[in-house]
Amino acid sequence: MTDNLFIALDFTTGGQALDFLKHFKGIRPAVKVGMALFYAAGADFIHELRQEGYPVFLDLKLFDIPNTVAASMISINRLDVQFLTLHALGGQKMLAAAVQEKAENLKLLAVTQLTSFSETEMQQTQMTTVQVGKSVQHLAKIAESAGMDGTISSAQEADLIQQVTGPNFLKVTPGIRLADGQRDDQSRIATPAYAKDHGANALVIGRPITQAADPLAVYKKILEDFT
């Protein structure tokens, strides 16, 4: 996997995100654009990132009936992004509908259980007694059967996903924090080293980089430790 470290651009305007990226002179790191920034800055911002040469991971977590998701893919294909997220809880038919309509160069990642969920919260919210690891494995198998390229899951479950999916199925892990960092609003967190040791193919990191005094130095250090 070429892009194995995505910087989460957790900003409220496109201008703020572009100002932040000035720290990365001469390089074009892969970036993740989530719902808050996409709703604020829109398709024009994505086009600008692509024109500047940034690989883009569009984190919209699509979750709707299959027909609506398939129709959405037609518009998303025009953005020329490299990665897109959908909720695995949407089911096999929804995920397969997205796969059917996706552009050839677009990789689709299924969100299993949000990293902000503790096991207790997941069980209470979804009215289940299943352990979070078992739920993640089940959803990963659904995603693979639908033709998805991989999952978005905590690094704590990367090796569990690896046990039940093929060798080319991607494990992209958010909720990454540095060893001396804060948890923020995440529950199932992990360090880059832990993620690497447990089979993650790529990391998604926001605040530990975007709020660092020297974002470029932190980015390079994480990239060096993970690769």
Beta strands, then each sheet from edge to edge (+ up, - down):
strand 1: 5-8
strand 2: 30-34
strand 3: 56-62
strand 4: 83-87
strand 5: 107-111
strand 6: 150-152
strand 7: 170-173
strand 8: 202-205
sheet 1: 1+ 2+ 3+ 4+ 5+ 6+ 7+ 8+ 1+
end
